[in-house]
């Protein structure tokens, strides 16, 4: 295994994430050479259009995954939040490196300092719904593209604040640009936010064994619970859904908080569950949101 080819999107953030995975692998195997295989996805090519119009959550992942399935690369590195909950044939989720900050953050102005009617840039229905629930006076503008493009919206006066994932600015070394990291109790994160997901072909036993050494079990358990919730709900990125799991205590119990909302933020439904089995916890939270809390009415 002298060379491992890592498939990634071409944005500065995606490349930084792939390079971080490469560094972990080289730390285990100093004789290893890592190459990046940069894939320009449909989501990147159509960066000016809302995700809900061009394929939803999986628009960034499918072409990266195809590169590995077809043998043009050995490993796919994703932001876990971009990865649909359905597993692709021939691929396995081989590693979740240690999760970083899952919180959402504001660039420009802190939430409490936003003036009445302030303009917020975000392309996320989940973020819009929660902010609208907190501050019905806020207005929203679409934000797509890489982190630099989004931050420029504040610099150019197109928005008073922009919402980003805190981990993205951390990975790019620009977290000094943040005005505020919002607590999950204020803004429940997106499923998988802050985590990386590393895939390889299921029949590549040698690579699966190597990748298992960079897998962080608490991060895996947390993200699997969140993804199980999303899979059970059958939700796309056009449906405001949030989920955040923590692994707690010596017995590694999974505590998952889930959210479902109306698009305008007038209705926010919350549910949570604890348990040993991450997938079962995810299904339980989804069932509570959909059935006990009345979430099926929001889907219609």
N, C-alpha and C positions, 0 to 999 in steps of 0.2 A: 504494500500500500504506500508507494513513494509519493503519490500525488492524490489529493482529494479536491475535487472540483465542487465549489459551492455556488449554487444558483441563487441569484438575488435580483431584486429590482435595482434600478440604477440610481435612485435618489441618494443624496448624501447620507440620509438616515439609514436607508436599507443597506448601503455599502458598509457603514460603520457597524451595523449589527452583524453582518456577515463576517467582517474582519474580527469582531469580538469573538465569534464562534471559532473562527480560524485560529485565533490566539490561544483559546482554551485547548484546542486539539493539538497545536504545536507544543503547548506546555506539557502534554502527556507524551507526545511522540516528537522529540526534537529533530528526528530524521525526516519528518513529514514536510512536504511542500503543499501549500494551499493555493489554489487558483480561484478567482472569482469569475463566474459565468454570468454576465449581466443580461437580464431579460427586460425588454421594454414591453410592459403589459398594456392591455387595452385601457385599463384604468389610468395609466400614465399618459397614453396617447390622447385620451379624451378628458384631460384634467380640468377643463372648464365646465363640464357637465356634472350634475348631481349624481351620486352613486346609484340612487334608486332608479335612475333612467338608463343606466348602462350595465346593469347586471348585479348590483348589490354587493354584499360583503365579499363574495368570492372573486370579484373582478381583478384583484391584485394577486391572487394566489394561483389561479388555474394554469396560467402559462408558465409560471415558475415550476409548478409541479410537473407539467408536461415535459419540461426539459429533463427532469430526472427520470421520469417513466421511460422516455425514449432514449436514455443513455447518453445524452449530451452533457449531463452533469451527474454527480454522485449524491449530492445532498442539496436539499432545499431549505433555505433559512427564511422564516417568515416572522413578522409581528404576529403574535398569536391572535390578536384582535381581528386580523384580516383573514383568518383561516376559517372557512365554513365548518360547521360541526360534523358534517358527513365526511367520513374517511374515504380517500381516493383508492381505488383498486391498485394493488401492487406496491403501495406506499405504506409506511408505518411511521407513527410519531415516535421517533427514536430518542429524543431528548428535549427536556425543558430546562435550560440553564437557570441559575438563580434569578428569580423575578426582581425587577426593579420597581420604582415608585409607580403604583397603578393610578395615581390621582390625576384628575383633570386640573388644568391651571389656566389662569387668565394672564394675558399679556396686555399691557396698556394701563388698566385701572383695576384696583381691587373691587370685589363685588359690592361691598358696602359703600364704596365711593362713587359708583356709577350714578350719573345724573339721571333724573327722570327722562324716560324716552330714549335712553342711550342706545346706540347701535352696536350690536354684537355680531361678530363674524364667526360662523360655524356652519359646517355642512352636515352635522350630526343631528338627526331627529331626537335622539336621546338627550343630547345636551340642550337643545332648544326647549324640549318639553320640561325639563327640570328647572331651567332658568326662568321660563315663562311662569311656572308654578310659583317660584320664589318671588319673581318680579314681573307681574303682568304688564307693566308699563314698557318693558324693554321691546326693542325692535330688532329684527335679525336680517342679516345679509348672508348669501351663500359664500362659503370659503372652501376652495379646493386647491390642490397643488402642494408642493413641498413646504417645509417649515419656513424657509426664507420668504417664499411668496406670501404665506399667511401673515407673518410678522410685518411684512411691508404694508399690509392693509392699514395697520395702525399708523405707521410712519407717514403714509400718504394721505391720511385723513379719511380713508374709506370706511373706517369703523372706529369706535371708541375703545373697543377691546376685542381680542380674538381668543378663542378657547383652543388650547392645545393639550396634548398628553404631556405631563411633566417629564416622563421618562424620555421623550424625544429630545427635549432640550438638554437633559442630563447627558444623553449619549452623544450629542453634538457639542457639548461643552459650552452651551450658551444659556445655562439656567439663570444667569444673572439678569436675563431679559424678563423673567417672570415677575409679575406684580403680586401673585397669590397662588398658592397650591390649595385647592378646595378639598376639604375633608370629605370622605365618602358619605358621611351623614348629610352633607349638603348636596353633593353631586355624586351619585353612585356611578362607578366607572363602567366602561364597556367590558363585556366578557373578554377575558384574555389580556386586557390592557396592562402594559408593563412587562409582559412576558414574551420570550421568544420561543418559537416552535421549530424544531429541527426534524425534517423528514428524510428518509432514505428508502431505497427499494427493500421490500420485505425479504427478498431472497439473498441479500448481501449480508451474510452473517458476520463477516469480519468487520464491516463498517458499523453494523448494529452494536457489536460488542464494544467498539471504540467509543461510539456516541453515548452508550450507556454510562460511560465514565464521567461525562459532563452533565448528566441528568441530575436535577435537584429534586429529590422526592417531595418535599413540601410544596414546591412550585407546581410540580406535576399534579399532585392531588388537588390543589386549589383550582388549577385551570381545567382539569378534567371535570370537576364538579360544575364549573360555570358552563363549559361546553355541553355537558349533559342537559343542563337546564334549557339552553338555547335549542338543542336538538329536539327536546320534548315539546317545546313550544312551537317549533317550526317557524320561528320568526326570521325575517330578513332585516336589512339595515333600514328599511322604510318604516319599521314598527319600533317605536321608542321602547327599548328594552335595555336594562342594565343588570349586571351581576358581578358580585365580588365575594370571593371565598378566602377565608383564612384557615390555616392549620394550627390548632391550638392544643396546648397541654402535652404531657409526656406520652399520652396514648394517640397523639396525632389526629384528634377529632377534626372533622371538616365543618366549619361554620360558614354557610352560604347565605348571603342576602341577595334577594332578587327584586327587580322593579319592572313594572309595565305601566305605560302611560298613554293617555290620549295625545294626539299630535299637538294639540294646542296647550297641553300642560294643565288643563283644568282638572283632570283626573290622574292621580298617581296611586298606583297599587303597590303595596309592599308585602313581601313574605320572606321568611327565613326558616332554616332548618339546620340541624346538627346531625352528625353520624359518622360511622367508620368507613362506609362505602361511598366514595365521591360520586359515582354515577347515580346511586340511589338517592343521595342528598339532592343532586341536581334535578332528578325527576320529581322529587317531593316538592321542591320549591316551585317548579313549573306547574304542577298540578294545583298547588295552593293558589297561585296567581290566576290560573285560567278558570278554575272551578270555584274554589272557596271565595276568592276575591271578585269574581265576575269578569275576569279578563277577556273571556271569549267575546263579550259584547264589544270590546274595543277593537278586536280583530275585524269585525264586520263593518 
